[in-house]
């Protein structure tokens, strides 16, 4: 059971131990303080991605995140946003490119936010040799270009959206993952408020819907997604689930 991109708040951290033992999450740290907190957790269910989000690109500097990139499982989420973000695109692009360079140097995979900037990000991404995960891709354009770059895709929680369903159906099964983007994002996308303890059940229902769209069993999809997570993070699959 995989949540390939989520956001946690401090109140969620004690509840991690209540999640099913086979569950794995990649939690994104968007501030230096959050990075320090999440990276201090010794929890086998949790992997941490660290990145300066485009929404925060005028609030923090890449240098403030510098102590945490090497300790993270992935660099992200990073990218650009022309829809929900007022930070000048020039600043966003500078921050994005600097973090791509750092990920390349550290040989870390990246998790990408592309909203409204799908075309502008493509040439930058084509020069990056590492593993790339596009989170909640919701554009009706350029999907084929990202598929050609052998990207991983985490399917967003709103499967009623045509673009999200297209990703769920079109991404190669060995590059497919699911995400919640956090319980607030679930509420925003679906109109349903859920508690953190209900996330596993939500992911189970999402996996069943995606498996049906693809014409495979949920068990086959879940097993493949566990393998995909380990491959994306560059860690070996172990008996009982992927682990560091």
Secondary structure, DSSP 8 states (H G I E B T S, - for coil): -EEEEE---HHHHGGGGGS-TT-EEEEEE-SHHHHHHHHT---TTEEEEE---GGGTTTS-HHHHHHHHTTSSEEEEEE--SSS--S-HHHHHHHHHHHHHHHHHHT-EEEEE-TT-HHHHHHHHHT--S-EEEES---SSSHHHHHHTT-EEEE-S-TTSHHHHHHHHHS-GGGEEE----HHHHHHHHS----GGGHHHHHHHHHHHHHHHHTS-HHHHHHHHHHHHHHHHT----TTS---
